[in-house]
Amino acid sequence: MLNIFAHLLKKFTSSLSFKLSFYAGLIMFLALLAFSYHSIFTHEQNLINRMIRGAVKDSGVIKAAIWNSMMTKDRELIRQILHAIVREQNIEEINLYDAKGRLRYTSSPNSARVAAESAVDPRIRGLLASHRVRHEISQDRKSLSVANPILNTDSCSTAKCHAHPSSEKLLGLLEVKLSLAGVNREISNSSRNTIIFAILLFLSISTISGLAVVFLVNPGIKKLQASAARMARGEYNPDRPTTGTDEMAELERAFDRMSREINDRTRQLEASRKMYKALFDDAPCYLTVVSKDYRIVRTNNAFRETFGEQVGKHCYAGYKGLTSKCVNCPVERTFIDGASHQSEEIWALDGKKAYVIVKTSPIFDELGQVAEVLEMSVDVTRLKRLQIELQKKEQEYRYLFENAPCYLTVVDRDFNIVQTNKLFDQDFGEHTGMKCFQVYKKQDFKCSNCPVEKTFVDGGTHHSDETWRRNGEATNIIVSTAPIRDDNGYITSVMEMCTNITEIKRLQSELAILGETIAGMSHTIKNILCGLQGGVYVVDSGLLRGKQDRVGLGWDMVKNNVEKISDLVKGILYASKGREPEYQEVDPGNLLQEICDLFESKAQSYGVELVRAFDSRLGKCLLDPTGIHSAVSNLVSNALEACGKGDSFRQQRIIVGGCIEAGRLFLQVSDNGAGMPLEVKEKLFNKFYSTKGGKGTGLGLVITRKVIEEHGGVIHVESAPGQGTTFTVEIPLKSIDTDGALKAVV
Amino acid sequence: MAKKVLIIDDEPDMVMFLSTLLEDNGYDIATAVDGEEGMEKVKSEKPDLISLDLLMPNKTGIKMYRELRKDPEVADIPVVMVTGFGKDDIPSMDFKKWIQERAIKAPEAYIEKPVDKAVLLDAVRKAIG
C-alpha cells in the first residue's frame, strides 16, 4: 500500500505538469515574499520615522510647556501638563534629568525610581554630552525614546528664580518614551496578510499552470508517445496532415516528417535485408554463421541440403565430424584479427574425400567488435581433381619432352632458345638464350628456308631436311615445327623437333642398295641359270644326235657355270661374313707380279697396256696373300672392264704400282678408262652393285674393301668420267716378334 | 630352203644354246656378239628373223633395234627380243613403253630369260613359219 503510494507520488512528482506548475508557483511565491519583505520594511521605517518626528515635536511642546510653567513657577501645572500629555499622546513615559544626569522627574508611577535613579545613568551622561536631540529604539523594539537637551536661554539666566548662570549651557535633558506596540501590531498584520496572499497566489498559479499542462500539453505528448510506440512497432503511418499553428502542431509535423523518413529507410533496409537473405540462402556454396564459441548460428539452403539442420552444433563437429577445433582454423583467426582468411580443407562428403576451400569474413556488432564469423565453403573437388590431373598430364608431357629421343627446343619470335630437352643439353650443352641457328648451324643468320618462321606466319606444322656439320661429320636431320599458342590463340613460340635421321638415311640407302643388289644378283643367277640350261640342252642335243664335239661343248658350258655359281656363293659368304686374315711372310712385289701375269693375256686381248710400276722385291711383309691377291685382282679386273668401256681411240693403259713407306704398304691400280660419275662412285663398295651386267657378281669391290679393312688399312678412289680411275690401298704393316705374336710396326 | 635366224647376244653360252636349239629345229644360223656386229650381219646375211639381246656392250639391243626399224631395207625383218630383264625389274628399262612412246613398230615377240624352248620356237614359227 505504502509502496503503491510512494510509486504514485514519484510518478506525480516526476510528471511534466507537476514540475512545470510547482516551479512556476514557487518562483512566483518567492518573488512575492521578496517584494512583501521590502514593502513591509519600508512601511515600518516610515511609521517609526513618523513616530520619531511626532516624539521630537511632542518633546519640543513639552519643553515649551515646562519652560512656560517654570516661568510661572507652577510645578503642579507642569506635572499636570506632563500627565495629560502622557495620557493623551500615547506616551509611555516622560523623564526629566538635570544637567548632572540625575532623574528629577518621571511620569512613571514608580516614584521610588527617582530616588534610585539619583545615581547617574551612563547612557544619560552620553546623551547630555552630545547637546543634541537624539532618538533610540529599545533593544526589544517595544519602545522609542527621544532625548531632547534643555539648553540655557537668556530668560533662564536672567530669571529671578533659581537663575542659572549664563555660562551654564545645558540645564537638563527631557526624555520622552513612546510605545511601539501599535507600530509592531500594524507591521505584524501586514506581514501575515502578505504571506497569506503569497500562498494563495502560489497555489492558484501552480494549479492554473498544472491544469494548462495537463489539458494543453499532455494530450499532444501522449499522442506523440503513442505514435512513437507505434513507429517503434513499425505500425505508424501518418495519413492525415496535422493542422494547427502552435508549437505542438509544429512538433507533430516534425515528428511526422521524421517518421516518414524512418519508414522509407526501414523499407529500404527491409528490401536489402531480403536481398541479402536471399543471397545468403541461395548462394551456390555452403554458408554458415559461426559464433565465438564455434557454434553454428545460421546456415543456408545448400548447407542444409547437404548436412541437414546443424544450427547450435559446433562447426567442427557439425559437418567435419571432429571432436575439437581444427588445427588451422580460419574462423579463429578472423575472430582474432577481424580480417578475412582462407584455408583449404579436406572433408568427407558422402564418404568421399572432398576438397573444400573455406573463406571467412567477420560480422561486426555495433561496437565494431567481431560478433560472428561468416564461413563460406566451396566444394572444389572436381576442380582439384582436374588440377591434379592437369599436373599429372603436365608432368607426363614434361617427361615426354625431356626424354624424347630427339632434340626438342622451344624458340621465341626472335629465334632465341627458350627451353631445351635433356638430349639437347647432353649433346649441345646449355644454350638457353642463344639463337637456334647459332647453336644448330653455327651460323649468325637465319636459315633460308626456316620452318620456324613459316610456323610463326601460318600457324601450321612444317618440316625441313637439314644437314649439320658437327666435328666434321655430316648429320642428317629432319626438323619439324609446331606452334605453341597462348590463351588467345596467339603464337608465342614454336617447338622445334630435330630428329637425327643419319642412321635412318643410311639404313634407307642400304635398303635401296639391297633392293638393287637383289635385282642384280637375281640377274646374275639368271644368267648363270641360262648358261646351265643352255649347256644341258647342248649336251642333250649332242647325245641325241651322236655329236661328241657338241657334248663336249655343252659340258664345258655346264662346268663353267657351275664354277660361276661356286664363285658367287663364295663371294657372298666372304662379303657377308668376312674372315680373319691368315698372315704369312710374303713380298707384295711378288704378289703384284703374279696378278699382272694372270691378267696379261686378257689385257692384250682387250688391247690394254698393263704397266708394272713396282719393284718385284719390295721386302717381306706380314700379309694374307690370298686376301690381298683377290683384292688387287678385283681392282685390275675392274680397270680392264673400265678400259673396255672407255675411249677406243686412246691407248688404254693400266698402271699397277706398289711401295713401302714409313711402315706402310701402298698399292695402286689406275686406268685411263671410262671413269665413273659420282653416283656410281658412291655405290662402288655396295654389295651386289655391278655395272657389268651378266659378267659381274657385284661383290668384287666389297670383298676388296673388306680384305683391306681386315688388314687395318683403307682404300681410296679417285675418278672422273672420261678421265679414268685410281684406287689406292694403304695398309699399316705388321711384323713378327720373337714370340711369334702379331704386333703393329710403330 | 631353210629359214635363217640371226642370233645377237654377248653371252657365248646363250649364243651356243640358241643356235643349237634353232639348228636342231631346222633353221640356219648366223651369230653376232653386239649391236654393231649385228647390224653388219643383218645387211650381209639377210636373215629371216633376228633374235636380239637387249643388254650388250658397244651397241645395246635397244639402239640396234631403233636403227633396224628406221632402215627401210631391213625394217620388216621380224625381231624376237630375248632379254634377262622383266618389265618390273628396272623401270627405266621398260622397253615396251619406250617403243610405244616413240611410235616404233613393236617386236614380233618378247622372250624372257631363262628361255622356255617351246615358247621361243612357237614365237619363231609364228613369225616365219
Interface residues (C-beta under 8 A of the other chain):
Chain A: A519 H523 K526 N527 L529 C530 G531 Q533 G534 G535 Y537 V538 S541 R545 R550 L553 G554 M557 N560 N561 G644 K645 G693 G694
Chain B: D10 E11 D13 M14 M16 F17 L18 T20 L21 D24 L55 P57 G84 F85 D89 I90 K113 P114 V115 K117
